[in-house]
Amino acid sequence: MSDVKPRTSAGYSSEVTAACERALVTLMGAFGTLSDTIRLVGGLAPRYIIGGEPPEVPEHAGTSDVDVVLNLAVITEGENYADLATQLEAVGFRSTMDKSSLARWKWTLQVDNLPITVEFLRDAAGAKLTKAVPIDGENVTAMPIPHAGIAHEWFIEHVIEADHIFGGNVRTKIRVIDAVGFLILKALAVKSRMQPKDSADLIYVLENAGDIDHVANLFVEKFLSGQHEQALIDGLEAMDEMFVSRGRRENWEMGGPQWYGEFHYKNASEDERITAQRYAAGLVGSLLGAIKAKRREARRASLKATRMATEGDPA
């Protein structure tokens, strides 16, 4: 994920976002049979998570790069990364650093004279968060991100159409992190990076993925599945920490709502910006409250079912 991102929506454009989509299509081709192991996360994902086009749904701000999570266990069992680096270079990708550097997790593709960066990420389990990890040599590396591995199980499939870098329109199936996974990773990003775009992306998906009751049910279903419980806990704690006050300030004054207001309402009146910040804080607060209530209800239902089964057992 890029170190420096525009802090307001004015720094993003549909032209650059379309170029990112072309870079993604080209990347999928470079991965060949391993393309199904890639999971799209980051700022390009919301348009596919939500689906639809304006005016059916509000337009997303877009993105300036492409973030993908690699499944190292699967990939290293098949083709090796030296071959992958060669394939990336064959379609025009260039590493931002030389082959001796661990920073080869960022690769750039020129799309209509726009430099589009693709960033390779991996789950942080067992790795230092500040250091890219070489895989099968140093031709390609991947940056560890906390709980990024949830994207391998929690994803949706989407078919996109875009022009390949070498020409010709291509239809490509991509696997995109789902709404819950996206909200978890974005909440952690808001906490760690404190970037307005992360807050804006989180609110965009939360407000367009369905009503609060529906999204809360999605979270509870994940908890009940038993998968990635710590990721859910950490992500919800990050939302609470960045969007909900503990009494010293109003919720809308917390970092998350403030950065959301900065991203969309930097040049608006103070009243408009504060109204937007109140909206963002209220939305996240409502989600957290609904999840808590529904989890409590699910636990009561489980206890009741267990008690009835025990009382009904002749033994």
Secondary structure, 3 states (H helix, E strand, C coil): CCCCCCCCHHHCCHHHHHHHHHHHHHHHHHHHHHHHHCEEEHHHCHHHHHCCCCCCCCCCCCCCEEEEECCHHHHHHCCCHHHHHHHHHHCCCEECCCCCCCCCCEEEEEECCEEEEEEEEEECCCCCCCCCEECCCCCCEEEEECCHHHHHCCEEEEEEEEECCCCCEEEEEEEEECHHHHHHHHHHHHHHHCCHHHHHHHHHHHHHCCCHHHHHHHHHHHHHHCCCHHHHHHHHHHHHHHHCCCCCCCHHHCHHHHHHHHHHHCCCCHHHHHHHHHHHHHHHHHHHHHHHHHHHHHHHHHHHHHHHHHHCCCC
